[in-house]
């Protein structure tokens, strides 16, 4: 048995939290649902027995490849246990190999695959566990695993696109900060004696740059220590509940990246929801997991409202339409899907549309950010150079005979 921490809402909408003991996360969620609680988040407590197993995450793409190969082998008629033994032999990372070994032992003891993989939430997410459980119940495990592999691969592509969009500006900004710090701490202070010997009134920009440069040189531990402390403090604040809510709203309102983050959130929401419904996961269970994996508290709040609405027999589209993050087109398509019984197909179309939008947005941002960062570097470095050489130029003008 392991301990799980949970946060949930009761039938009246009141937030509740606590800990409970269960064999795995799926059993913990079942316990909470029997108490008529709407699960918002569930995590294994640190130091519990299961958290120690398979602690290291598999390498990039390993779970996707495992899922795809497992689907292919099951569809070819190979028994599940033999499929897992083959996958165990070819596992590349020690943590994943250890996890598969435990899964094989559990299945030999009569445990279902969904319950066995649920013991490793750091490797197999709640989406993974729920879809495998739906595949076992429907007798279409190979097909469900194929859909799951498609879902994981699509998510991996989306993460790759976002990473490529963010890598260039982050690296460039660190480069700008590094060059600026080097100029201000090492180069600019060397001109102080020269300026003192000129005997001329320094321009305002030179005084400002020289003052900042000398302060940075004399107090570099304080400056850089303060910068690190600020970054750590910001990271801790962003992980807190209140901080995350504020930050998620801020990033959606950002002038350049806000539109991209909004499209990513919509793509992730619609793909996850569509995949789970298509795989036979009940709509309320699907919504609970979609909310947990939304990656944005604004979307998560809208999904929680939708869960309450659906539970009371109302529509899904109504609460989503009240959230600013969902455009009218998405809300209208979800509404049509509810009425026509083709919700999963329309959600799939929404996901495809926003995947294309994200790809186009990434390309556009890359072409836009590059000249902006070059201009920023030119302004910063050029301003420092101008501040240093302006007094020398003024002195040269004064000494030049008219």
C-alpha positions, 0 to 999 in steps of 0.5 A, spaced: 500 500 500 502 507 498 499 513 500 496 518 495 495 526 496 489 528 493 485 535 492 478 534 490 471 538 490 465 535 493 458 535 490 457 542 493 463 545 490 467 545 496 474 544 495 477 538 500 484 535 500 487 529 504 491 523 504 489 516 503 492 509 502 491 505 495 495 499 491 495 504 485 493 511 483 487 508 479 484 505 486 485 511 489 481 515 484 476 509 485 475 510 492 474 518 491 469 517 486 465 512 491 465 518 496 462 522 490 468 527 490 471 530 483 478 529 483 482 535 481 489 532 483 492 526 485 500 524 487 503 519 490 506 521 497 514 522 497 517 516 500 511 511 499 513 504 497 511 505 489 514 512 489 521 509 490 520 504 484 522 506 477 524 513 480 528 515 474 524 517 468 525 513 461 529 517 456 525 521 450 521 517 446 521 510 450 514 510 452 511 512 445 516 506 442 514 501 447 506 503 446 507 502 439 510 496 439 506 493 444 500 495 440 503 491 434 505 485 437 498 484 441 495 485 434 499 480 431 496 475 436 502 475 441 500 474 448 501 480 453 506 477 457 510 475 452 510 482 449 512 485 455 518 480 456 520 482 449 519 489 451 523 488 458 529 485 454 530 491 449 528 497 454 534 502 454 534 505 461 534 502 468 528 505 471 524 503 465 527 496 465 525 496 472 518 498 472 517 493 466 520 488 470 515 489 476 509 490 471 511 483 468 511 480 476 504 483 477 501 480 471 503 473 472 500 474 479 493 476 476 493 483 476 490 487 470 495 491 465 492 498 467 493 496 475 500 494 474 502 500 470 498 505 475 504 503 480 508 508 476 505 514 475 511 518 473 512 513 467 505 512 465 500 518 466 493 517 468 491 518 461 495 512 459 492 508 465 485 510 464 485 508 456 489 501 458 483 500 462 478 502 457 482 497 452 481 491 457 474 492 458 472 493 451 477 487 448 480 492 444 487 493 447 491 493 441 487 498 438 487 503 444 494 502 445 495 504 437 491 510 439 495 512 445 501 511 441 498 516 436 496 521 442 503 520 445 507 522 439 503 528 437 504 531 444 511 529 443 511 533 436 507 539 440 512 539 445 518 539 440 515 545 437 514 549 443 521 547 445 524 550 438 520 556 439 523 558 446 530 555 445 532 561 440 530 567 444 532 564 451 539 562 449 539 569 445 537 573 451 542 569 456 548 571 450 545 579 451 546 578 458 553 575 458 555 580 453 552 586 457 555 583 464 562 583 461 562 590 458 559 593 464 564 589 469 570 588 465 571 593 460 567 600 462 570 601 469 577 601 465 575 608 462 574 611 469 581 613 470 581 616 462 575 620 464 578 623 470 584 625 466 580 628 461 577 634 465 571 635 462 563 634 464 561 627 462 554 627 458 548 624 462 548 617 459 556 616 460 555 618 468 549 613 468 553 607 465 559 609 469 555 609 475 552 602 474 558 599 471 562 601 478 556 598 482 556 592 478 563 591 479 564 593 486 557 589 488 557 583 483 556 578 488 550 582 491 547 583 484 548 576 481 546 573 488 540 577 487 538 575 480 539 568 482 534 569 488 529 573 484 529 567 479 528 562 485 523 566 488 519 567 482 520 559 480 517 557 487 511 563 487 509 560 480 509 553 483 504 555 488 497 555 487 495 562 487 502 564 483 500 559 478 493 562 477 496 569 476 502 566 471 497 562 467 493 568 466 499 573 465 502 568 459 495 568 456 495 575 455 502 576 453 503 580 447 507 575 443 507 568 446 500 569 449 497 567 442 501 561 442 500 558 449 493 559 448 493 555 441 497 550 445 492 549 451 487 548 446 490 543 442 492 539 448 485 539 451 482 537 444 486 532 443 486 529 450 479 529 450 478 526 443 482 520 444 479 518 451 472 519 449 474 515 442 477 510 447 471 508 451 473 512 457 466 515 460 466 523 459 466 525 466 472 521 467 475 523 461 474 531 463 477 529 470 483 527 467 483 533 461 483 538 467 489 535 470 493 535 464 491 541 461 497 545 463 494 551 464 489 553 471 485 557 466 483 551 462 483 547 468 478 551 472 473 551 465 474 544 465 472 543 472 466 548 471 464 543 465 464 537 470 459 540 474 455 542 469 455 535 465 454 532 472 447 536 473 445 534 466 447 540 463 451 541 456 459 541 456 459 547 451 456 552 456 461 553 462 467 553 456 463 558 453 464 563 459 472 562 459 475 567 455 481 561 453 476 558 449 474 561 442 467 561 440 469 557 434 471 551 439 465 552 443 460 552 437 463 545 435 463 542 441 456 544 442 454 541 435 458 535 437 454 534 443 448 535 439 450 530 434 453 525 438 460 526 434 463 530 439 470 526 439 470 527 431 469 534 432 474 535 438 479 531 433 478 536 428 479 542 433 486 538 435 488 538 428 487 545 426 490 548 432 496 543 431 497 547 424 496 553 427 501 552 433 506 550 427 505 556 423 505 560 429 512 557 431 515 559 424 512 566 425 515 567 432 522 565 430 522 569 424 520 575 428 524 574 434 530 574 430 531 581 428 528 583 435 533 580 439 539 582 434 536 589 435 536 589 442 543 587 442 545 592 438 541 597 442 544 595 449 551 594 446 551 600 442 548 604 448 554 602 452 559 603 446 556 610 445 556 612 453 564 610 453 566 614 447 561 620 447 566 624 452 572 622 448 568 625 441 566 631 445 574 632 447 576 631 440 571 636 438 573 641 443 581 640 441 580 641 434 581 648 431 575 651 428 
